[in-house]
Amino acid sequence: MKIMRAPLLMIGLLLCAQSFAATDQQNKMTTCNAEATAKTLKGDERKAFMSNCLKAQPAANDAKALMTPQQEKMKTCNATAATQALTGEARKTFMSDCLKKK
């Protein structure tokens, strides 16, 4: 019975360690909180600042890094369709063909 305790303990520790990894939202919360503290905001000012800070989108460079290859392809195809002024069925066909290309 004692032999089983060590492996079970190790598995438990590994599973717990995964739940402690900070998410992007948690990192954003930490950053916004640090900024609010540095600015010595209190009360309603702090609430408003935190709300705006947490709603803020990442910078353009960060947003591009967060896009998946499929999202980048979709953005490119959409821009091309817009420059060609495609609408309706022609746009649907173009988008379908464009997204299928590798």
C-alpha positions as CSV (number, residue, x, y, z in Angstrom):
1,M,0.0,0.0,0.0
2,K,2.8,2.4,0.8
3,I,4.3,1.7,-2.7
4,M,1.2,3.2,-4.3
5,R,1.3,6.4,-2.3
6,A,4.3,7.9,-4.0
7,P,3.1,7.6,-7.6
8,L,-0.3,8.8,-6.6
9,L,1.2,11.8,-4.8
10,M,3.3,12.6,-7.9
11,I,0.3,12.4,-10.2
12,G,-1.6,14.6,-7.9
13,L,1.1,17.2,-7.8
14,L,1.4,17.3,-11.6
15,L,-2.3,17.8,-12.0
16,C,-2.3,20.6,-9.3
17,A,0.6,22.4,-11.0
18,Q,-1.3,22.7,-14.2
19,S,-4.2,24.5,-12.5
20,F,-1.7,27.1,-11.1
21,A,-0.6,28.3,-14.5
22,A,-1.7,31.9,-15.0
23,T,-4.1,32.6,-17.8
24,D,-3.9,35.6,-20.1
25,Q,-6.8,37.3,-18.3
26,Q,-5.0,36.7,-14.9
27,N,-1.8,38.3,-16.3
28,K,-3.8,41.2,-17.6
29,M,-5.5,41.7,-14.2
30,T,-2.1,41.7,-12.5
31,T,-0.7,44.3,-14.9
32,C,-3.7,46.5,-14.7
33,N,-3.7,46.2,-10.9
34,A,0.0,47.2,-10.7
35,E,-0.7,50.2,-13.0
36,A,-3.6,51.4,-10.8
37,T,-1.5,51.0,-7.7
38,A,1.4,52.9,-9.3
39,K,-1.0,55.8,-10.2
40,T,-2.4,55.6,-6.6
41,L,-6.0,55.4,-7.8
42,K,-8.8,54.8,-5.3
43,G,-12.5,54.3,-5.3
44,D,-14.5,55.1,-8.4
45,E,-11.4,56.3,-10.3
46,R,-9.7,52.9,-9.7
47,K,-12.9,51.0,-10.7
48,A,-13.1,52.9,-13.9
49,F,-9.4,52.5,-14.7
50,M,-9.5,48.8,-14.0
51,S,-12.6,48.4,-16.2
52,N,-11.1,50.2,-19.1
53,C,-7.7,48.5,-18.7
54,L,-9.2,45.0,-18.6
55,K,-11.4,45.7,-21.7
56,A,-8.5,47.1,-23.7
57,Q,-7.4,45.1,-26.7
58,P,-3.8,44.1,-27.1
59,A,-1.6,46.3,-29.3
60,A,-1.7,45.7,-33.0
61,N,1.6,43.7,-32.9
62,D,0.2,41.5,-30.0
63,A,-3.1,40.9,-31.8
64,K,-1.3,39.7,-34.9
65,A,0.8,37.3,-32.8
66,L,-2.4,35.9,-31.2
67,M,-4.1,35.1,-34.6
68,T,-4.2,31.6,-35.7
69,P,-3.1,30.7,-39.3
70,Q,-6.7,30.2,-40.2
71,Q,-7.6,33.6,-38.9
72,E,-4.8,35.2,-40.8
73,K,-5.9,33.5,-44.0
74,M,-9.5,34.6,-43.4
75,K,-8.4,38.2,-42.9
76,T,-6.3,38.1,-46.1
77,C,-9.1,36.6,-48.1
78,N,-11.6,39.0,-46.7
79,A,-9.4,42.0,-47.6
80,T,-8.9,40.7,-51.1
81,A,-12.6,40.2,-51.6
82,A,-13.2,43.7,-50.4
83,T,-10.7,45.2,-52.8
84,Q,-12.4,43.4,-55.6
85,A,-15.8,44.7,-54.4
86,L,-17.3,41.2,-54.5
87,T,-20.8,40.8,-53.1
88,G,-23.4,38.1,-52.7
89,E,-22.7,34.7,-54.3
90,A,-19.5,35.8,-56.1
91,R,-18.1,36.8,-52.7
92,K,-19.1,33.4,-51.1
93,T,-17.5,31.5,-54.0
94,F,-14.3,33.6,-53.8
95,M,-14.0,33.2,-50.0
96,S,-14.6,29.5,-50.2
97,D,-11.9,29.0,-52.9
98,C,-9.5,31.4,-51.2
99,L,-9.8,29.6,-47.8
100,K,-9.3,26.2,-49.3
101,K,-6.0,27.2,-50.8
102,K,-2.9,26.3,-48.9
